[in-house]
Amino acid sequence: MDIRSINRDEFRDYAAVWERTFNFDGKDDELEFEADVHELDRSIVAVENGSFVGTGGSFSFDMTVPGGSVAAAGLTAVAVLPTHRRRGVLTSMMRYHFDDVRNREEPVAVLRASESVIYSRFGYGVATFDSSWKIGRRDAALVPEPEGGGAISLIDVEEARVVLPQIYAGAAPSTPGFLSRNEDVWKHSLLDLESWRGKFTANRFAVYEEDGTALGYLRYRVKDTWEESLPKNEVLAAELIALEPAAEAALWRFIFSTDLVDVIRTQNRPTHELLDILLADPRRLERRRVDGLWARLVDVPAALAARRYRTPGRLVIEVVDQFLPDSGGRFLLEGSPDGAECRRTTDEPDLVVDADALGACYLGGSSFAMFHAVGRVVGSEQAVRLVDTMFSWHVEPWCPHYF
Ligand SMILES: CC(C)(COP(=O)(O)OP(=O)(O)OC[C@H]1O[C@@H](n2cnc3c(N)ncnc32)[C@H](O)[C@@H]1OP(=O)(O)O)[C@@H](O)C(=O)NCCC(=O)NCCS
């Protein structure tokens, strides 16, 4: 099977594999927009007898890590025709992908999974979680908090194209797991095609400003529903990003006090958020947590040296990497809040860690102790305590971006 990238003329045939795999019919204009945002030199197709039977691709991101950022390849568009499943097509495409990641010297690979069972075999672990929640508006009373002194305004999509990227870029450095969005990605994020809306309105944009500075935004949609003369409108709060707690609180307060709204839902929020302490009756919030961003260290020393550590420490970590054995081995990590160094070593390890467990713990969102408890991290209690103290961070990792 030939694995290669595609050119723009081949995009229709490439997308036809996703249509058959993900069960939708793409319209030509939508596919044009998709082709614009895809990095075609990073696209992947598996070709059999001249036909495309599998697809993939990646985005070139910078990902925030504790105290810094790292180049990360975001795997996307993974699909194998139902006629060609379980013959190793995905496995071959993953090898091609990791070769590309290495050639580009990206230390980390990330993805969002359609099915959470597939990717740990390739060395990915769940590095962030997505929490979705819903709450009835009448149950969403908030306790008073100090006034921020700013105001909310509603802006149109033209203004949103300017304001949202600025706020997002301002928020990105403080939360591990944020992925950079370039101009093409923003265009795509705000495209808002009618076929993507379901029964909801177009995107609405609320912005919180203080002294002329925009400090937070909420992108949302509303489903207009009435039952027996009563409003049952539902708000889908698609993305709320804030630079200041006052902005975040004000945007929730705004949407929770919007007339005619019955229910407010979100798709992807951090698992712990300000709202938890703002709600007068937090139990009313119904929350579901799923895997979010999956991370995989391709170049372990570069990835571990790219982040900062909560406390100073020195550890030899042996990484067991079944899929990319030469990415594994023993590494001496010396890290602190001010910087880190990591290099290969032959010293005896303090900890032996599976590649996917290291991916899961990389941003501080999962603990080595949990993996230790089930035998997927081996080492003394003392080494596990040290690694968890070092890798933990004061901000929970979260990835608001879908790709
Ligand atoms: C998921 C998908 C890409 C797998 O492709 P594939 O070519 O069949 O995968 P491979 O043959 O290379 O399988 C690799 C391994 O993963 C396992 N695997 C693959 N898909 C799996 C699934 N959905 N559930 C459980 N195991 C799965 C295989 O059994 C195989 O295991 P093994 O190495 O122990 O034998 C393909 O089934 C597909 O396109 N599904 C629908 C779209 C989708 O889910 N895409 C993922 C987007 S994130």
The ligand as an SDF file (V2000), in Angstrom:
LIG
                    3D

 48 50  0  0  0  0  0  0  0  0999 V2000
  -10.4910    3.5080   13.5320 C   0  0  0  0  0  0  0  0  0  0  0  0
   -9.9400    3.1800   12.1500 C   0  0  0  0  0  0  0  0  0  0  0  0
   -9.1890    4.3880   11.6220 C   0  0  0  0  0  0  0  0  0  0  0  0
   -8.9700    1.9900   12.3190 C   0  0  0  0  0  0  0  0  0  0  0  0
   -8.3240    1.7420   11.0710 O   0  0  0  0  0  0  0  0  0  0  0  0
   -7.7700    0.2970   10.7050 P   0  0  0  0  0  0  0  0  0  0  0  0
   -7.0030    0.4280    9.4470 O   0  0  0  0  0  0  0  0  0  0  0  0
   -8.8500   -0.6810   10.7820 O   0  0  0  0  0  0  0  0  0  0  0  0
   -6.7600    0.0370   11.9170 O   0  0  0  0  0  0  0  0  0  0  0  0
   -5.5830   -1.0430   11.9380 P   0  0  0  0  0  0  0  0  0  0  0  0
   -5.9650   -2.2310   11.0860 O   0  0  0  0  0  0  0  0  0  0  0  0
   -4.2900   -0.4000   11.6290 O   0  0  0  0  0  0  0  0  0  0  0  0
   -5.6550   -1.4480   13.4760 O   0  0  0  0  0  0  0  0  0  0  0  0
   -4.6550   -1.1680   14.3960 C   0  0  0  0  0  0  0  0  0  0  0  0
   -5.0370   -1.7890   15.7170 C   0  0  0  0  0  0  0  0  0  0  0  0
   -6.0760   -1.0110   16.3170 O   0  0  0  0  0  0  0  0  0  0  0  0
   -7.2070   -1.8480   16.5990 C   0  0  0  0  0  0  0  0  0  0  0  0
   -8.3870   -1.0300   16.3100 N   0  0  0  0  0  0  0  0  0  0  0  0
   -8.5600   -0.2060   15.2890 C   0  0  0  0  0  0  0  0  0  0  0  0
   -9.7610    0.3900   15.3740 N   0  0  0  0  0  0  0  0  0  0  0  0
  -10.3480   -0.0630   16.4890 C   0  0  0  0  0  0  0  0  0  0  0  0
  -11.5960    0.1640   17.0980 C   0  0  0  0  0  0  0  0  0  0  0  0
  -12.4720    1.0210   16.5770 N   0  0  0  0  0  0  0  0  0  0  0  0
  -11.8740   -0.4830   18.2240 N   0  0  0  0  0  0  0  0  0  0  0  0
  -10.9800   -1.3530   18.7850 C   0  0  0  0  0  0  0  0  0  0  0  0
   -9.7650   -1.6160   18.2270 N   0  0  0  0  0  0  0  0  0  0  0  0
   -9.4740   -0.9790   17.1050 C   0  0  0  0  0  0  0  0  0  0  0  0
   -7.0610   -3.0000   15.6490 C   0  0  0  0  0  0  0  0  0  0  0  0
   -7.7480   -4.1350   16.1110 O   0  0  0  0  0  0  0  0  0  0  0  0
   -5.5640   -3.1980   15.6250 C   0  0  0  0  0  0  0  0  0  0  0  0
   -5.1680   -3.8640   16.8130 O   0  0  0  0  0  0  0  0  0  0  0  0
   -3.9410   -4.8700   16.8510 P   0  0  0  0  0  0  0  0  0  0  0  0
   -2.7290   -4.0520   16.4450 O   0  0  0  0  0  0  0  0  0  0  0  0
   -3.9010   -5.3340   18.2580 O   0  0  0  0  0  0  0  0  0  0  0  0
   -4.2560   -5.9270   15.8560 O   0  0  0  0  0  0  0  0  0  0  0  0
  -11.0550    2.7780   11.1600 C   0  0  0  0  0  0  0  0  0  0  0  0
  -11.7510    1.6880   11.6700 O   0  0  0  0  0  0  0  0  0  0  0  0
  -12.0320    3.9080   10.9250 C   0  0  0  0  0  0  0  0  0  0  0  0
  -11.8320    4.6790   10.0170 O   0  0  0  0  0  0  0  0  0  0  0  0
  -13.1070    4.0070   11.7680 N   0  0  0  0  0  0  0  0  0  0  0  0
  -14.0910    5.0240   11.6430 C   0  0  0  0  0  0  0  0  0  0  0  0
  -13.5340    6.4380   11.7460 C   0  0  0  0  0  0  0  0  0  0  0  0
  -12.7830    6.6720   13.0160 C   0  0  0  0  0  0  0  0  0  0  0  0
  -13.1490    6.2340   14.0760 O   0  0  0  0  0  0  0  0  0  0  0  0
  -11.6810    7.3800   12.8760 N   0  0  0  0  0  0  0  0  0  0  0  0
  -10.8610    7.7350   13.9880 C   0  0  0  0  0  0  0  0  0  0  0  0
  -10.8620    9.2140   13.9780 C   0  0  0  0  0  0  0  0  0  0  0  0
  -10.0890    9.8580   15.3770 S   0  0  0  0  0  0  0  0  0  0  0  0
  1  2  1  0
  2  3  1  0
  2  4  1  0
  2 36  1  0
  4  5  1  0
  5  6  1  0
  6  7  2  0
  6  8  1  0
  6  9  1  0
  9 10  1  0
 10 11  2  0
 10 12  1  0
 10 13  1  0
 13 14  1  0
 14 15  1  0
 15 16  1  0
 15 30  1  0
 16 17  1  0
 17 18  1  0
 17 28  1  0
 18 19  1  0
 18 27  1  0
 19 20  2  0
 20 21  1  0
 21 22  1  0
 21 27  2  0
 22 23  1  0
 22 24  2  0
 24 25  1  0
 25 26  2  0
 26 27  1  0
 28 29  1  0
 28 30  1  0
 30 31  1  0
 31 32  1  0
 32 33  2  0
 32 34  1  0
 32 35  1  0
 36 37  1  0
 36 38  1  0
 38 39  2  0
 38 40  1  0
 40 41  1  0
 41 42  1  0
 42 43  1  0
 43 44  2  0
 43 45  1  0
 45 46  1  0
 46 47  1  0
 47 48  1  0
M  END
$$$$
